[in-house]
Amino acid sequence: MAGLLRKANIEVSISTEAKRGTMSSGTNEIGSRNGTYWDPTYLTQSGLISKRKDGPPLYAVIVVNQPIENKRQLLDLCNGAKAIVYADGGANQIFHLVKTDEEQRILFPAAICGDLDSIKPEVEEWYASKHVAIVRDPDQYSTDLTKSLKFVKSIAYDWSLSTDDDASKSSVVAEDMLNAVVVGGIGGRFDQGFSQLHHLYTASEDTSSFGGRLFLANPQSICFLLHKGLNHIRTPIGPGYFGECVGIIPIGRPSVISTKGLEWDLDGQLTEFGGLLSTSNHIKRGWIEIETSERVLLTIELDPSRPSSP
């Protein structure tokens, strides 16, 4: 396809026709203006299956210390991941979740990271006996998620040095094409959920701790931070992909937002807490456009009919 954009598996390969705004279906057209293109379908059940046919997408899964509500989602994400990292007590969640050898294979981690004050001793001992890297960092001014992101960044760099493909090496080092999906990041205690959103926001600014893109996933939805300016997001609705509900949340500061492809489009309106918020909006196209003056959180509902167990 023409016009392959960088950040593989996150931003989409745009055909020449798409750049002209002439996608195959009139209801799925996108504009011809420049901007950032996102294809979050690889985080959906159907997207993971289709991507696997073309090779593994470049992302890592980080499992935090929250109960796993949808085992099928976790297995699908981990089965397509480049690496899996448990953030401290996340190891406890998986240790007690695994029931078969196949699940153990799919969910087996590259490392367990954090201050390790939550992991149970018998769990740590078992994974250490299987030669899993135990990365202990006692720093109390960073969270287990931050420590896990730093580990993901380090292995992305190590892989880039070990590749025989010079072109691939330069792009990985330059752009940190290994992204991260946090599973269980917005469940459980409210304060922990806000902490994950905080780190989603700060990770987009601080490339010293993590240079890739960060997504949060739970059984109901995914969320990620859009860039300032124009964003094109692929949003197919249907079995194994997305539901219709979407939200655009100005979590850092007020933002002026315009949209195309939603049931209730915004047209240069100021959104802020205490004022206008676009929540429970509805997707009406296979591509939507969001233009924003500040970084904003985008939440997209996952197909509510997908199975929750293997």
N, C-alpha and C positions, 0 to 999 in steps of 0.2 A: 504494500500500500504506500501511496505517496504521502509525504509529510509526516514521517514517523517522529513523534515527539519524545524527548528524553524523559527520564523517570519511568522506566519500563513498568508495566502492569498497574500503574497508578494513573498516569495520564494516558490518553488513548491514542492509538494510531489513527490519524484522520486522513481519509481518502481525499483525492483532489476534488471530487464532487462535494464532499462535506464542507471543504474549505469555501466553496462557492455558495454554501447554504442550500444545497440541493440534495439532501439526504433522500434515500429511496422512497420514504413515505412522507407525504406532505405534512402529516401531523408531527413528524419527528425532525423537522428542519432546525438547523442551528444557523446563527448569523455568520457573516463572513468576516466580522471584526476579529482582531487579534485578542488573545487572552490566555488564560490557563485552562487546559483541558483535563478533566478528571473522569476516570472510568472506575467507579467503586464497585462495579458488578463482580469483580473478582472476589469480593468478600461475601457474595451470595452463594447459595447452594448450586444453582445452575451455572453461575459464572465460574466457580471453582472447577466444575466438571469440564466446561469448554476450554478453560485455560490449560488444564492438564494435558489436553491433546496437543498443545503447542509447546509444551515444556513447562517446567516449574516457574511460577512467578517469584519475583525477588522480594520476599518479605519474611519477617520473623514474627513469631507469636510469643507474647509475654503473658503468662498466666499469673494473675494477682490472687491474693488471699481472700477470695469470696466464693461462696458456694456456686458450683456449676449448675446452672438452671437448664441448659440445653446441651446434652452430651453429643448429639448429632452435629450441632454447629461446631463444637470444639474439635471433634474428630475431623470434620471436613476442612476446617482452617489449618489444623496441624498437619494433615496429610499433604497439603499443598505448600507447606512452609519450607523455607530454606534452613531455618533453625528455630528451636523452641527453648525458651528461657522461663524458669519459674522464679517469680519474685518472692523470695523468702517463704512464707507460709503457703504460697500457691502450691508448693510441693506437697503439702499435707492434703490439699484438695484432690490432686491427681492420684496420689498414692492410694487413697481410699475409693477413688472412682473407678480405677482400672479393674476389669473383670476377666479379660482374655489376653492371651499372648499377642494377638493382633492389635488390640488397643494399646498394649504396652509398647509395641513397636512404633505405632503412630505417634504416641504422646511422649516418647522418650526424649528427655531434654539434653541440650548441649551444656547447660550450666544452671546452677541455682545461685542467685545473687541477692545480696541485702546485708543487713546487720545480723541476720540469722537469729533474731530473738523470738521468732514465731514458729520456725520449723521444729517439728518434734525430733528428739534425739534419734529415735529408731528409724525415722524417715531419712534424716540426713545420713545416718550410718548405711542404710540400704543403698541409697543412690551413690554414695562415695565408694561402696564396694563394687559398683557397676562402672566405675571410672568416670562419673559425671563430675565436671569441674564445679567445685564449691568455692564461690567467690565471696569472701567475707569482707565487708567494708563497714567499720564501726561508726562512720561519720553520721552524727545525729542531725545534721543540717541538710541532709538529702534523704529522699525517700527510697524505699526498695525499688519503686518503679524507675526513678532516676538512675539508680545504680544498674538496673537491668538494661536501660537504654544505652548507657555508656558501654556496657559489655557488647551489645548488639553493634554499636558503632565500631568497636575494636575488631570484631570478627569480620565485619564488612571490609575493613581496611586490610586485614590479613589475607582475606580471599583475593582482594584486588592485587596484592603483591605476588600471590602464588599462581595467578592465571597465566597461561601462555599466550593469550590474546591481548596484544598491546592496546588495541582500540578499546577493548572491554575494560582493560586495566585503567586507562586514563579516565574513562567515563565514570567508573565506580569511585575512584579516588576523588575526582572533581565534584561529583554530584551525590555521593552516598546513596546509591540506588537501592540499597537494602532498607526497606521501610519496616514499620512495626505495627502490629495489630494487638491491642491490649484486650484480653478476654476477661470479663467480670469487672471491668473498670468503673462501671457506673451503677453498681448494685450495692446492697448492704448498707452500712452506715452513711448518713448524709454527709458527714464531714469528710469521709474518705472519698465519696463520690465527687465532692467539690475539689478535693485535692487532685484527683485525676484530671478534672477539667482545667485546673490551674496548670498542671504540667503539660497538658495538651497545648495550652496557650503559650507557656514559656518555651517549650521545645521548638516552636516555630520561630522563635527569636534567637535562641542560644544554640548555635550549631557546634559549640565546643562539647556539649554533652550528647547531642544526637543530631545528625545531619540529614536523616531521611524524613519521611512523612509518617505521622503518627495518627492512627485510627483507634477509636474505642468501639467495642462491639459487645452487645448483650443480645439476648434472644429476641428482643422486640425491634431493635434498631441499630444503626451504626451512626457515628458522628465523627466529624473531622473539621478542621479549621480552614476556611477559604482565605485566599490571598486578597489583599487590597486590589481593586480594579475589577476587570471582567473575568468571570469564571463560567466555563461551560461544563455542565455535569451530565453524564449519561445516566438516565433514570428509567430503564424499562420496567413496566409494571406487569406482573404476571407470575405464574407458578415458578417458584424457585428464585425469583428476583426480588422486586420491591413491592410493598404496598403503596397506597396512594398518599399517605400522610408525610408531611415534611415541615420542618421548623427552621427558622433563620434567627439565631440568637446573638445579639451584640454583647458578648460576655466581657470584653475588655473595656470598651468605651462606646458611647453612642456612635451610630453609623448611618449614613445616608445610603439607601438601598433602592435599586431598581431591578425588576425581575421580568422574565418572559417564560411562559410555559406553565404557570401556576393558575389555579382557579381564581385566586385573588391576587393578581399581580400588584407589585409596588411600583411607584413611578416617582423616584427621587424623594422618597419620604424618609424622615428622620425616625429611626428606631432606637429605643433605649428602655432600660428598666424604669418603671414609673410612667412610661409613655406608651407608644405604639410598639407592639411585638408581633411578628408574623409567626404564630404557632398554629398547629393543626391546619395548615394550608394543604392544598391538594395538588399533586402532580398531574398535569394534563398532556404532557408530551414525553417522547422518548429521550429528548434532550431538554434541559432547562438552562436558562442563563441567569446569573446573579451578578450584578455589578454593585460593588460596595466601597465606601470610602475608608473603611477600617476592616481588619480581620474579623470575621464573624464565624460562629459555630453553625454548621449545617447538620441537621439530624434527618435521617431518612428511615422510614419504617421498612422493615423486612417483610417479605411475604408471610402473612399471618397463618397461612395454611400449611407451611412446611412442617415436616415431622420433627419432634424433639428428642426422639430416641433412635438408636441405630436399628 
